[in-house]
Amino acid sequence: MSVPADRVGGAPISWGVCEAPGWGYELPADRVLSEMSGLGLRATELGPTGYLGATPADVRATLDRHGLTLIGGFLPVPMHVATAADLAEAAAAIGVLAAAGAEVVVLAARSTDGSYDHRVRLTEDEWTTLFATLATLQAMAAERGLRAALHPHVGTAIEDRDAVLRLLAGSDVPLCLDTGHLLIGGMQPAELIELAADRITHVHLKDVDTAIAATVQSGARSYMNAVKAGLYTPLGAGDVDIAGIVAGLEATGYAGWYVLEQDCAMDGPPADGAGPVGDVRTSRAFLQDQP
């Protein structure tokens, strides 16, 4: 099913811009946004805090130069061990998003070191802390007029199917359905749509090479190395039924964003007009070509 162009957005991570330590070369924001705009995208997620500017005014100015608006931003927080400093940092990031015109804050229950290369297993006490922290973050977002969405994500406390089911049972938080991370964690996106369509408020679209994904699932390869090896493909080139997922969501009445988010990592700058922009162009064309 085709998706209206005004509901398809971009994300700096598709150009290799990531908050994880040691991720790789970071393209300048003006190049990334210029290439987004050149593909006909009119909205983007924020990228790492500070990437588009230090203040809301700076973010708005950066976006305005390229005719883009702000969808929201990804905010990883160590929810199972959150300190006052973690919450203060989260509040500041949520404040920037709200003041810069965002609609949604996409939360992740990150590991203590901020990497995505090891599984996070929680004790019962840590689950209790996570749910309390999550409620606090939801309230912070609501106070600033933002929707909060929890993103099941590789290398976080909400990664595998059991953790997603426990989240659904223990919290009322809306969800960000990421077709890649959910699949790698061991849950089919179609199952989440069936179980909790009314909780899905935001979507990240990824296609996946499942052979490479299996090496992450087995622990044979780190998440970062898998990304570099081609874990994520342009939409339609991998093993995920993206068209079926989109059709399923639309059938439930989903009316939110579809963010093109194929994580990549680079060792250096690609030549002008080359690099990740080609993959994003292919993904956007795939969505447009669906009957």
C-alpha positions, 0 to 999 in steps of 0.5 A, a space after each residue: 500500500 502506498 504511503 502519502 508523501 507527507 507521512 514519510 520522513 527521514 532520519 540522520 541515522 540513515 546517513 550514519 549519524 548516531 549517538 552511540 560511542 565510536 559509531 563512525 564518521 559523522 556527515 555534517 548536518 547541512 549535507 545530510 539535510 540537503 540530501 534529504 530535501 533533494 529526495 523530496 522529504 519534508 520532515 526529519 527526526 533530530 539525530 543525536 542531541 546537539 547535531 542540528 544545533 545547540 538551542 531550539 532556535 539553532 535547530 529551527 534555523 538549520 531545518 529552515 535552511 533546507 525546508 524541513 520540519 521536525 518530527 521528533 527525536 530518539 532519546 535513549 535513557 538507562 531507565 533501569 538505573 536512572 539517576 537524577 542526572 539522567 532524568 535532568 538530561 532527558 528533561 533538557 533533551 525533551 525541552 529542546 524537542 518541544 521548543 523546536 517544534 517536534 511531535 514525538 519523543 522516541 524513548 529507548 531503555 538503553 544500556 548503562 554504557 550507551 552501546 548496543 552490543 550486549 544484551 541487557 537483562 533486568 532483575 525484578 527490582 530493575 524492572 520496577 525502576 524501569 517502569 517508574 522511570 518510564 512513567 516519569 519520562 511520559 509525564 515529562 513529554 506530556 507536560 511539553 505537548 509531546 507524544 512519548 513512544 517506547 522503541 524496542 531496540 537491539 542492545 537495550 532492556 526492551 529488545 526481545 519478545 519477552 521484554 516487549 510482552 512484559 512492557 505491554 503488560 506493565 505500562 501504558 506507554 505508546 510504541 514506536 514500531 521499528 521493523 528491523 529492531 523488533 525482528 532482530 529481537 525475535 518478534 515479528 512486526 505483524 505480531 505486535 500490530 495484532 497484539 497492540 495496534 492501538 499502542 503504535 504511534 510511530 514507525 521506523 521502517 527498516 528492511 533486514 538481511 536476515 542472514 546477517 541478523 542471525 549472527 547478531 542474534 547468536 552473539 557471533 557479531 556485534 550490532 555495530 559490525 553487523 550494520 557495517 556488514 549490511 544488516 539493513 538494506 534499502 526497503 524491498 531489498 531485504 527479507 522483511 515484508 515491508 509492504 505487508 506491514 504498511 498495509 497492516 498498519 494502514 488497515 488498523 487506522 494508523 495515521 502517523 509517520 513512516 520514518 525511513 531509518 536504515 542505520 548505517 556506519 561509515 569510515 569517512 565521507 562519501 563523494 558528493 551525491 554518493 553514499 547513503 543518499 542512494 539507499 534512501 532514494 531507493 527506499 522512498 521509491 519503494 514506498 511510492 511504488 506500492 499499489 
